[in-house]
């Protein structure tokens, strides 16, 4: 068996990252304010453990915990000034007193706050996290100009943009519209890296006849995959609010998450994988992660966490052998079946004719 190659991957603009990074989206969202200090300690311990496990890519956003996630990550960066950690943050959802998150010099102002939160002089990756550039893309030109200026002066090293995504139940027309919108923005923004929500359950979107990995490889852009475990759903442990749709580029009304019936369908659809690969703890996590990471060498995935144990399980999956071609075929068939079942459940039922 060939060992999984966990050497750092080139994502673009001289940024090299371990195949598996950490998403800080759960930091600062505790529902109990009295537990905030305890939660902060747990998260900081998790970030420290991630560094010990080899992580060097840490992904956050100014809207994660209203900046609290950035500040927590900043504490980690101060503890590891010589680790060459890759920092990724996003802009596009916090408007403040500006008329729009991308209006005027708002991107510049948000970056200054992000750098202050991180105790950093520069940011490795800054991503335009929303496709909403105002009416008739009013703020698109100024947003691109600001991002390129920030890169030119060395405030950020790489420019990112959100990748294409539609939730289940999206019509063919909605998928085509999403692809067309992404392609237009991609050509104008010319990002160094595409940050996208992606996992085995993600609805397939064709980009000029290619998948996202082939498309970005052809254009020399790296890829960062968010939610590779579908917020725990692909590990066999269903989350309380599976697959939330925060920050989605296209959000049809009423399709923000999977229904309990769809969650049950996914759980049942994972059973063939348990039968084929065994039911040892962490097996489903390994299959979900490696099936993403073995798609291309120019991509990395970021996993969220609430405990150190979750990170240890995820990073432990990379210490064994890579998936073989035949194993990937088995996995792809199982995941394709789950996606097909979800699509059927998501289609609206046509009214039945009334018989007289």
Buried (B, 14 or more C-beta within 10 A) or exposed (E): EEEBEBEBBEBBBEBBBBBBBBBBBBBBEBEEEEEEEEBBEBBBEBBBBBBEBBBBBBBBBBBBBEBBBBBBBBBBBEEEEEEEBBBBBBBBBBEEEBEBBBBEEBBBBBBEBBBEBBBBEBBBBBBBBBBBBBEEBBBBEBBBEBBBEBBEEEBBBBBBBBBBBBBBBBEEEBBBBBBEBBBEBBEBBBBBBBBBBBBBBBBEBEBEEEBBBBBBBEEEBBBBBBBBBBBBBBBBEBBEEBBBBEBBBBBBEEBBBBBEEBBEBBBEBBEBBBEEBEEEEBBBBBBBBBBBBBBBBBBBBBBBBBEBEBBBBBBEBBEEEBBEEEBBEBBEEBBEEBBEBBEEBBEEEEEEEEEE
